[in-house]
Amino acid sequence: MALAVTFGLNAAAPARAQIGSERYAAIVTDARSGNVLIAASPDEQRYPASLTKMMTVYMAFEALREGRISLDSPIRVSGHSASMSPSRLGLTSGMTLTVEEAILALVTKSANDAASALGEYLGGGSEDRFAQMMTMKARALGMTRTTFRNASGLPDLDQVTTARDMALLGRRLMQDYPERFSFFSTPHFVFRGRTHWNHNRLLQEYDGADGIKTGYVNDSGFNLVASAQRDGVRLVAAVFGGASGRERDRHMMALLDQGFGQMGVAVAARRSMPSFMAAAQAAPMRQTRLPGRHMLVSTQAAPLRAARAGRQAVAATAPKPREAARAARAARAAAPTAVTTARPGLLRTVGTRATLRPAPRLEQGDAAGGRPVTRPAAAPAKPKAQAARHRAR
């Protein structure tokens, strides 16, 4: 049975486009325990789009820890990787980039060419082999309804996942690689003189947000896996099938507010925050390496400092109900409750079961601000083996 999330009048408008859509699914979990706080079709298979890159990055983190690669390891770009559809970093055949640059390109620009190049590198020269490794890792992590077919998330009929599986992957990224998780909160990075911005606007618009990944193809709608922490409580949530990037983001923020409320964290009314991106775009960039973070990001002068100061001023005046949160947590500890996937008044039943749409005809990548980038429809599908040979060339 499929479920859909409903809210009060002030939250219904941004959620309306998703409710009842066959592409919609959502889940909110407590990152520490894995308890499900809110769920809507959490086990229905959906197209992951660029959420796929979360597993590509997970595999890179694993290789880094095992010493098989380093952040400075060079990756040579193949013609196959250079031919990927947008979003793109603009790589060309024969170009090289480092593992660190590839990871940053995935978590900010959501670059499909960089994802393919990193996948080929980790897969011993074959992205198809790497996709098999990704699926095997998914099974090992407990992602039982997920199958990967490429490193980027570009459309493939057989590449599917669920909201529950992606929330689990988000939790495992922060639990297994806490020293690397800050990659997902990188606001932007500079590659060969060009600045690439993170598509996840929750990093600037939602208090406590620190990741994780956006995604979009025609048949998935606008997807997002998000993490946020307030008053010692961390949530990981997934939304699939948003009608636009903006509506997806508003829906996610409403879900997170509901989740924090269930965990006893009082949620203050959201306020208008100075735009990090707008301030940064107003001045030239300079590149720096932040101590202890092992990643290149860009910093600003006066406009960026003003935006940061504005956010700090808003945060300083916001109420900090720590005492109420502690009392609520103590009450929960004294009276354990069963894990639920619904909240009275929050969920309702939808009569039809959501199903996957036919294979997509247009291939698209993420685009900041919800502006998809398209390419012409692909030629008629070839038999699978023949298509694989064609891609390898």
JOFENWO-V519942 format. One record per backbone hydrogen bond with DSSP energy under -0.5 kcal/mol. NH is the residue of the N-H (numbers start at 1). CO is the residue of the C=O. E is the energy in kcal/mol with one decimal. If there is no record, write none. Layout:
# JOFENWO-V519942
nh = {NH	NH}
co = {CO	CO}
e = {E	E}
This chain:
# JOFENWO-V519942
nh = {4	6	11	12	13	15	16	16	18	19	21	24	25	26	27	28	29	30	31	31	32	34	37	37	38	39	40	44	46	51	52	53	54	55	55	56	57	58	59	60	61	62	63	64	65	66	67	68	69	73	75	77	82	83	83	84	94	95	97	99	100	102	103	104	105	106	107	108	110	111	112	115	116	117	118	119	120	121	122	123	124	125	126	126	130	131	132	133	134	135	136	137	138	139	140	141	142	142	143	144	146	147	159	160	160	161	164	166	167	168	169	170	171	172	173	174	175	176	177	180	181	183	184	185	186	189	191	194	196	198	199	201	203	204	205	206	209	210	211	213	215	217	218	220	221	222	223	223	224	225	226	227	228	229	230	233	235	236	237	238	239	240	241	242	248	249	250	251	252	253	254	255	256	257	258	259	260	261	262	263	264	265	266	268	276	279	280	281	282	282	283	286	288	290	290	293	294	297	297	298	299	305	306	307	308	309	310	311	312	313	314	315	316	317	318	321	322	325	326	327	328	329	330	331	332	333	334	335	340	346	347	348	350	364	365	370	371	372	373	374	375	378	387	388	389	390	391	392	393}
co = {348	346	8	8	9	11	12	13	15	15	18	21	240	40	238	38	236	35	29	234	234	30	28	35	28	341	26	41	161	48	49	50	51	51	52	52	53	54	55	56	57	58	59	60	61	62	64	63	63	70	97	95	78	79	80	81	77	92	75	73	71	98	99	100	101	102	103	104	105	105	87	111	112	113	114	115	116	117	118	119	121	120	120	123	126	127	128	129	130	131	132	133	134	135	136	137	138	139	138	142	143	160	156	147	158	46	42	162	163	164	165	166	167	168	169	170	171	172	173	177	177	180	181	182	183	196	194	191	189	187	108	199	200	201	201	202	206	227	227	225	223	221	362	217	217	242	215	221	239	213	237	211	235	208	233	230	228	29	226	27	224	25	220	222	244	245	246	247	248	249	250	251	252	253	254	255	256	257	258	259	261	260	264	266	274	275	276	277	278	279	280	299	297	288	295	290	290	288	295	188	286	301	302	303	304	305	306	307	308	309	310	311	312	313	314	319	320	321	322	323	324	325	326	327	328	329	330	331	36	343	343	4	2	362	373	367	368	370	365	372	363	361	383	384	385	386	387	388	389}
e = {-1.9	-3.1	-1.3	-1.2	-0.7	-0.9	-1.6	-0.5	-1.4	-1.6	-2.3	-1.2	-1.3	-2.6	-2.0	-2.5	-2.6	-2.5	-0.6	-2.4	-0.5	-2.9	-3.0	-0.5	-1.4	-0.9	-2.9	-1.2	-3.3	-1.8	-1.9	-1.4	-1.9	-0.5	-1.3	-1.4	-2.6	-2.2	-2.6	-1.6	-2.8	-2.2	-2.1	-2.3	-2.3	-2.1	-0.9	-1.7	-1.1	-1.5	-3.2	-3.3	-2.3	-1.0	-0.7	-1.5	-3.0	-2.1	-1.8	-1.5	-2.5	-2.3	-2.5	-2.4	-2.2	-1.8	-2.2	-1.5	-1.2	-1.8	-3.3	-1.8	-2.4	-2.1	-2.6	-2.6	-2.7	-2.2	-2.5	-2.0	-0.9	-3.8	-0.5	-0.6	-1.8	-2.4	-1.6	-1.9	-2.4	-2.1	-2.3	-2.3	-2.3	-2.1	-2.0	-1.8	-0.6	-1.0	-3.0	-1.6	-0.9	-2.5	-1.8	-1.0	-1.0	-2.5	-2.4	-2.2	-2.2	-2.1	-2.2	-2.2	-2.2	-2.5	-2.2	-1.5	-2.2	-2.9	-1.4	-1.6	-1.1	-2.2	-1.8	-1.4	-1.7	-2.0	-2.8	-1.4	-2.9	-2.9	-1.4	-1.2	-1.2	-1.3	-1.7	-2.3	-2.0	-2.1	-0.6	-2.2	-1.7	-0.7	-0.5	-1.1	-1.8	-2.3	-3.1	-0.6	-2.3	-2.7	-2.6	-2.2	-1.9	-1.7	-2.7	-2.6	-2.8	-2.1	-2.8	-2.4	-2.7	-2.9	-0.7	-2.3	-2.4	-2.2	-2.4	-2.4	-2.6	-2.5	-2.1	-2.3	-2.7	-2.3	-2.2	-2.6	-3.0	-2.2	-2.0	-1.4	-1.4	-2.7	-0.7	-0.6	-0.6	-2.0	-2.2	-2.3	-0.5	-0.8	-1.3	-1.1	-1.7	-0.6	-1.0	-1.9	-0.7	-1.4	-0.5	-0.5	-2.0	-2.2	-2.5	-1.9	-2.5	-2.7	-2.2	-2.1	-2.4	-2.2	-2.1	-2.5	-2.2	-1.4	-0.9	-0.5	-2.2	-2.0	-2.9	-2.4	-2.3	-2.5	-2.5	-2.2	-2.2	-2.3	-1.9	-1.7	-0.6	-3.0	-1.2	-1.8	-1.8	-0.5	-0.8	-1.8	-0.6	-0.8	-0.8	-0.5	-0.5	-1.2	-2.8	-2.2	-1.9	-2.1	-2.2	-2.0	-1.2}
